[in-house]
């Protein structure tokens, strides 16, 4: 029967042989990958104009450039961009004296109604005075006024 040292030496020899074989496998795979890449690249260049949007998306997904987007009815997705959540559109009113309502997300192009108001005489005056041209529709008008004497006694604040 073999001794522990002999078995360890044999194990090391076999591990070295396995490592050499694995290196040969990795080298062969690298050469095959380079050859395959060249063939695939040439084929894609030749047919790139014939690929449908579905084919292009499949290639992009395969290469890790696009997340999979699947429509419920199996139709092609309208957009695959992952730009994050859209800003919530809120209801605002113009400070035009009429409280004209409009909706605005707060980013991007201003709504035409706001743009036209800011270009008007009243809007220009508000801007020149450093005042807001619009406010949130459901925002409280003013905070309730507190009488210092009442706050000491624990009474309710006075109504405005």
CNS distance restraints for C-alpha pairs under 8 A (distance, minus, plus):
assign (resid   2 and name CA) (resid   6 and name CA) 6.00 0.50 0.50
assign (resid   2 and name CA) (resid   7 and name CA) 6.44 0.50 0.50
assign (resid   3 and name CA) (resid   7 and name CA) 6.26 0.50 0.50
assign (resid   4 and name CA) (resid   8 and name CA) 6.11 0.50 0.50
assign (resid   5 and name CA) (resid   9 and name CA) 6.11 0.50 0.50
assign (resid   6 and name CA) (resid  10 and name CA) 6.11 0.50 0.50
assign (resid   7 and name CA) (resid  11 and name CA) 6.02 0.50 0.50
assign (resid   8 and name CA) (resid  12 and name CA) 6.15 0.50 0.50
assign (resid   9 and name CA) (resid  13 and name CA) 6.18 0.50 0.50
assign (resid  10 and name CA) (resid  14 and name CA) 6.17 0.50 0.50
assign (resid  11 and name CA) (resid  15 and name CA) 6.02 0.50 0.50
assign (resid  12 and name CA) (resid  16 and name CA) 6.08 0.50 0.50
assign (resid  13 and name CA) (resid  17 and name CA) 6.29 0.50 0.50
assign (resid  14 and name CA) (resid  18 and name CA) 6.15 0.50 0.50
assign (resid  15 and name CA) (resid  19 and name CA) 6.08 0.50 0.50
assign (resid  16 and name CA) (resid  20 and name CA) 6.19 0.50 0.50
assign (resid  17 and name CA) (resid  21 and name CA) 6.22 0.50 0.50
assign (resid  18 and name CA) (resid  22 and name CA) 6.06 0.50 0.50
assign (resid  19 and name CA) (resid  23 and name CA) 6.17 0.50 0.50
assign (resid  20 and name CA) (resid  24 and name CA) 6.34 0.50 0.50
assign (resid  21 and name CA) (resid  25 and name CA) 6.23 0.50 0.50
assign (resid  22 and name CA) (resid  26 and name CA) 6.13 0.50 0.50
assign (resid  23 and name CA) (resid  27 and name CA) 6.10 0.50 0.50
assign (resid  24 and name CA) (resid  28 and name CA) 6.11 0.50 0.50
assign (resid  25 and name CA) (resid  29 and name CA) 6.06 0.50 0.50
assign (resid  26 and name CA) (resid  30 and name CA) 6.13 0.50 0.50
assign (resid  27 and name CA) (resid  31 and name CA) 6.34 0.50 0.50
assign (resid  28 and name CA) (resid  32 and name CA) 6.16 0.50 0.50
assign (resid  29 and name CA) (resid  33 and name CA) 5.95 0.50 0.50
assign (resid  30 and name CA) (resid  34 and name CA) 6.23 0.50 0.50
assign (resid  31 and name CA) (resid  35 and name CA) 6.31 0.50 0.50
assign (resid  32 and name CA) (resid  36 and name CA) 5.98 0.50 0.50
assign (resid  33 and name CA) (resid  37 and name CA) 5.88 0.50 0.50
assign (resid  34 and name CA) (resid  38 and name CA) 6.28 0.50 0.50
assign (resid  35 and name CA) (resid  39 and name CA) 6.41 0.50 0.50
assign (resid  36 and name CA) (resid  40 and name CA) 6.05 0.50 0.50
assign (resid  37 and name CA) (resid  41 and name CA) 5.83 0.50 0.50
assign (resid  38 and name CA) (resid  42 and name CA) 6.13 0.50 0.50
assign (resid  39 and name CA) (resid  43 and name CA) 6.20 0.50 0.50
assign (resid  40 and name CA) (resid  44 and name CA) 6.09 0.50 0.50
assign (resid  41 and name CA) (resid  45 and name CA) 6.14 0.50 0.50
assign (resid  42 and name CA) (resid  46 and name CA) 6.19 0.50 0.50
assign (resid  43 and name CA) (resid  47 and name CA) 6.27 0.50 0.50
assign (resid  44 and name CA) (resid  48 and name CA) 5.31 0.50 0.50
assign (resid  47 and name CA) (resid  51 and name CA) 6.60 0.50 0.50
assign (resid  51 and name CA) (resid  55 and name CA) 5.61 0.50 0.50
assign (resid  51 and name CA) (resid  56 and name CA) 6.32 0.50 0.50
assign (resid  52 and name CA) (resid  56 and name CA) 6.32 0.50 0.50
assign (resid  53 and name CA) (resid  57 and name CA) 6.09 0.50 0.50
assign (resid  54 and name CA) (resid  58 and name CA) 6.21 0.50 0.50
assign (resid  54 and name CA) (resid  76 and name CA) 6.95 0.50 0.50
assign (resid  55 and name CA) (resid  59 and name CA) 6.27 0.50 0.50
assign (resid  56 and name CA) (resid  60 and name CA) 6.13 0.50 0.50
assign (resid  57 and name CA) (resid  61 and name CA) 5.99 0.50 0.50
assign (resid  57 and name CA) (resid  66 and name CA) 7.20 0.50 0.50
assign (resid  58 and name CA) (resid  62 and name CA) 6.04 0.50 0.50
assign (resid  59 and name CA) (resid  63 and name CA) 6.20 0.50 0.50
assign (resid  60 and name CA) (resid  64 and name CA) 6.14 0.50 0.50
assign (resid  60 and name CA) (resid  65 and name CA) 5.02 0.50 0.50
assign (resid  60 and name CA) (resid  66 and name CA) 5.58 0.50 0.50
assign (resid  61 and name CA) (resid  65 and name CA) 5.58 0.50 0.50
assign (resid  61 and name CA) (resid  66 and name CA) 4.72 0.50 0.50
assign (resid  61 and name CA) (resid  67 and name CA) 6.11 0.50 0.50
assign (resid  61 and name CA) (resid  68 and name CA) 6.58 0.50 0.50
assign (resid  66 and name CA) (resid  80 and name CA) 7.19 0.50 0.50
assign (resid  67 and name CA) (resid  80 and name CA) 7.26 0.50 0.50
assign (resid  68 and name CA) (resid  80 and name CA) 7.96 0.50 0.50
assign (resid  69 and name CA) (resid  77 and name CA) 6.38 0.50 0.50
assign (resid  69 and name CA) (resid  80 and name CA) 6.49 0.50 0.50
assign (resid  70 and name CA) (resid  74 and name CA) 6.69 0.50 0.50
assign (resid  70 and name CA) (resid  75 and name CA) 7.78 0.50 0.50
assign (resid  70 and name CA) (resid  76 and name CA) 7.39 0.50 0.50
assign (resid  70 and name CA) (resid  77 and name CA) 6.45 0.50 0.50
assign (resid  71 and name CA) (resid  75 and name CA) 5.70 0.50 0.50
assign (resid  71 and name CA) (resid  76 and name CA) 6.64 0.50 0.50
assign (resid  71 and name CA) (resid  77 and name CA) 5.84 0.50 0.50
assign (resid  87 and name CA) (resid 105 and name CA) 5.65 0.50 0.50
assign (resid  87 and name CA) (resid 106 and name CA) 7.58 0.50 0.50
assign (resid  87 and name CA) (resid 107 and name CA) 7.53 0.50 0.50
assign (resid  88 and name CA) (resid 105 and name CA) 5.68 0.50 0.50
assign (resid  89 and name CA) (resid 103 and name CA) 6.22 0.50 0.50
assign (resid  89 and name CA) (resid 104 and name CA) 5.24 0.50 0.50
assign (resid  89 and name CA) (resid 105 and name CA) 4.03 0.50 0.50
assign (resid  89 and name CA) (resid 106 and name CA) 7.47 0.50 0.50
assign (resid  90 and name CA) (resid 103 and name CA) 5.56 0.50 0.50
assign (resid  90 and name CA) (resid 104 and name CA) 5.67 0.50 0.50
assign (resid  90 and name CA) (resid 105 and name CA) 6.06 0.50 0.50
assign (resid  90 and name CA) (resid 136 and name CA) 7.51 0.50 0.50
assign (resid  91 and name CA) (resid 101 and name CA) 6.92 0.50 0.50
assign (resid  91 and name CA) (resid 102 and name CA) 5.88 0.50 0.50
assign (resid  91 and name CA) (resid 103 and name CA) 4.61 0.50 0.50
assign (resid  91 and name CA) (resid 104 and name CA) 6.68 0.50 0.50
assign (resid  91 and name CA) (resid 136 and name CA) 6.30 0.50 0.50
assign (resid  91 and name CA) (resid 137 and name CA) 5.53 0.50 0.50
assign (resid  91 and name CA) (resid 138 and name CA) 7.78 0.50 0.50
assign (resid  92 and name CA) (resid 101 and name CA) 5.73 0.50 0.50
assign (resid  92 and name CA) (resid 102 and name CA) 5.39 0.50 0.50
assign (resid  92 and name CA) (resid 103 and name CA) 5.86 0.50 0.50
assign (resid  92 and name CA) (resid 104 and name CA) 7.11 0.50 0.50
assign (resid  92 and name CA) (resid 134 and name CA) 6.54 0.50 0.50
assign (resid  92 and name CA) (resid 135 and name CA) 5.52 0.50 0.50
assign (resid  92 and name CA) (resid 136 and name CA) 4.39 0.50 0.50
assign (resid  92 and name CA) (resid 137 and name CA) 4.46 0.50 0.50
assign (resid  92 and name CA) (resid 138 and name CA) 7.91 0.50 0.50
assign (resid  93 and name CA) (resid  99 and name CA) 5.17 0.50 0.50
assign (resid  93 and name CA) (resid 100 and name CA) 5.21 0.50 0.50
assign (resid  93 and name CA) (resid 101 and name CA) 4.30 0.50 0.50
assign (resid  93 and name CA) (resid 102 and name CA) 5.99 0.50 0.50
assign (resid  93 and name CA) (resid 134 and name CA) 5.54 0.50 0.50
assign (resid  93 and name CA) (resid 135 and name CA) 5.58 0.50 0.50
assign (resid  93 and name CA) (resid 136 and name CA) 6.34 0.50 0.50
assign (resid  93 and name CA) (resid 137 and name CA) 5.35 0.50 0.50
assign (resid  94 and name CA) (resid  98 and name CA) 7.63 0.50 0.50
assign (resid  94 and name CA) (resid  99 and name CA) 5.32 0.50 0.50
assign (resid  94 and name CA) (resid 100 and name CA) 5.23 0.50 0.50
assign (resid  94 and name CA) (resid 101 and name CA) 6.46 0.50 0.50
assign (resid  94 and name CA) (resid 102 and name CA) 7.65 0.50 0.50
assign (resid  94 and name CA) (resid 114 and name CA) 7.29 0.50 0.50
assign (resid  94 and name CA) (resid 117 and name CA) 7.93 0.50 0.50
assign (resid  94 and name CA) (resid 133 and name CA) 6.06 0.50 0.50
assign (resid  94 and name CA) (resid 134 and name CA) 4.33 0.50 0.50
assign (resid  94 and name CA) (resid 135 and name CA) 6.61 0.50 0.50
assign (resid  95 and name CA) (resid  99 and name CA) 5.97 0.50 0.50
assign (resid  95 and name CA) (resid 100 and name CA) 7.74 0.50 0.50
assign (resid  95 and name CA) (resid 132 and name CA) 7.42 0.50 0.50
assign (resid  95 and name CA) (resid 133 and name CA) 5.33 0.50 0.50
assign (resid  95 and name CA) (resid 134 and name CA) 5.09 0.50 0.50
assign (resid  95 and name CA) (resid 135 and name CA) 7.02 0.50 0.50
assign (resid  96 and name CA) (resid 100 and name CA) 7.12 0.50 0.50
assign (resid  96 and name CA) (resid 117 and name CA) 7.85 0.50 0.50
assign (resid  96 and name CA) (resid 122 and name CA) 7.12 0.50 0.50
assign (resid  96 and name CA) (resid 123 and name CA) 7.57 0.50 0.50
assign (resid  96 and name CA) (resid 133 and name CA) 7.66 0.50 0.50
assign (resid 101 and name CA) (resid 137 and name CA) 7.42 0.50 0.50
assign (resid 102 and name CA) (resid 113 and name CA) 7.56 0.50 0.50
assign (resid 103 and name CA) (resid 111 and name CA) 7.87 0.50 0.50
assign (resid 104 and name CA) (resid 110 and name CA) 7.39 0.50 0.50
assign (resid 104 and name CA) (resid 111 and name CA) 6.80 0.50 0.50
assign (resid 106 and name CA) (resid 110 and name CA) 7.84 0.50 0.50
assign (resid 110 and name CA) (resid 114 and name CA) 6.48 0.50 0.50
assign (resid 110 and name CA) (resid 115 and name CA) 6.20 0.50 0.50
assign (resid 111 and name CA) (resid 115 and name CA) 6.25 0.50 0.50
assign (resid 112 and name CA) (resid 116 and name CA) 5.95 0.50 0.50
assign (resid 113 and name CA) (resid 117 and name CA) 6.15 0.50 0.50
assign (resid 114 and name CA) (resid 118 and name CA) 6.12 0.50 0.50
assign (resid 114 and name CA) (resid 134 and name CA) 8.00 0.50 0.50
assign (resid 115 and name CA) (resid 119 and name CA) 6.36 0.50 0.50
assign (resid 116 and name CA) (resid 120 and name CA) 6.34 0.50 0.50
assign (resid 117 and name CA) (resid 122 and name CA) 7.51 0.50 0.50
assign (resid 117 and name CA) (resid 123 and name CA) 5.44 0.50 0.50
assign (resid 117 and name CA) (resid 133 and name CA) 7.98 0.50 0.50
assign (resid 118 and name CA) (resid 122 and name CA) 7.62 0.50 0.50
assign (resid 118 and name CA) (resid 123 and name CA) 4.20 0.50 0.50
assign (resid 118 and name CA) (resid 124 and name CA) 5.78 0.50 0.50
assign (resid 118 and name CA) (resid 127 and name CA) 7.68 0.50 0.50
assign (resid 118 and name CA) (resid 133 and name CA) 6.89 0.50 0.50
assign (resid 119 and name CA) (resid 123 and name CA) 6.10 0.50 0.50
assign (resid 119 and name CA) (resid 124 and name CA) 6.12 0.50 0.50
assign (resid 120 and name CA) (resid 124 and name CA) 6.07 0.50 0.50
assign (resid 121 and name CA) (resid 125 and name CA) 6.16 0.50 0.50
assign (resid 122 and name CA) (resid 126 and name CA) 6.36 0.50 0.50
assign (resid 123 and name CA) (resid 127 and name CA) 6.25 0.50 0.50
assign (resid 123 and name CA) (resid 133 and name CA) 6.26 0.50 0.50
assign (resid 124 and name CA) (resid 128 and name CA) 6.02 0.50 0.50
assign (resid 125 and name CA) (resid 129 and name CA) 6.10 0.50 0.50
assign (resid 126 and name CA) (resid 130 and name CA) 6.23 0.50 0.50
assign (resid 126 and name CA) (resid 131 and name CA) 5.04 0.50 0.50
assign (resid 126 and name CA) (resid 132 and name CA) 6.58 0.50 0.50
assign (resid 126 and name CA) (resid 133 and name CA) 6.29 0.50 0.50
assign (resid 127 and name CA) (resid 131 and name CA) 5.65 0.50 0.50
assign (resid 127 and name CA) (resid 132 and name CA) 6.83 0.50 0.50
assign (resid 127 and name CA) (resid 133 and name CA) 6.95 0.50 0.50
assign (resid 135 and name CA) (resid 139 and name CA) 7.48 0.50 0.50
assign (resid 144 and name CA) (resid 157 and name CA) 6.60 0.50 0.50
assign (resid 144 and name CA) (resid 158 and name CA) 6.76 0.50 0.50
assign (resid 144 and name CA) (resid 159 and name CA) 6.03 0.50 0.50
assign (resid 144 and name CA) (resid 160 and name CA) 5.92 0.50 0.50
assign (resid 145 and name CA) (resid 157 and name CA) 6.35 0.50 0.50
assign (resid 145 and name CA) (resid 158 and name CA) 5.93 0.50 0.50
assign (resid 145 and name CA) (resid 159 and name CA) 6.82 0.50 0.50
assign (resid 145 and name CA) (resid 160 and name CA) 6.30 0.50 0.50
assign (resid 146 and name CA) (resid 150 and name CA) 7.14 0.50 0.50
assign (resid 146 and name CA) (resid 151 and name CA) 6.89 0.50 0.50
assign (resid 146 and name CA) (resid 157 and name CA) 4.85 0.50 0.50
assign (resid 146 and name CA) (resid 158 and name CA) 5.95 0.50 0.50
assign (resid 147 and name CA) (resid 151 and name CA) 6.45 0.50 0.50
assign (resid 147 and name CA) (resid 157 and name CA) 6.73 0.50 0.50
assign (resid 147 and name CA) (resid 158 and name CA) 6.87 0.50 0.50
assign (resid 148 and name CA) (resid 152 and name CA) 6.50 0.50 0.50
assign (resid 149 and name CA) (resid 153 and name CA) 6.61 0.50 0.50
assign (resid 150 and name CA) (resid 154 and name CA) 6.11 0.50 0.50
assign (resid 150 and name CA) (resid 155 and name CA) 5.08 0.50 0.50
assign (resid 150 and name CA) (resid 156 and name CA) 7.08 0.50 0.50
assign (resid 150 and name CA) (resid 157 and name CA) 6.93 0.50 0.50
assign (resid 151 and name CA) (resid 155 and name CA) 6.03 0.50 0.50
assign (resid 151 and name CA) (resid 156 and name CA) 7.59 0.50 0.50
assign (resid 151 and name CA) (resid 157 and name CA) 7.36 0.50 0.50
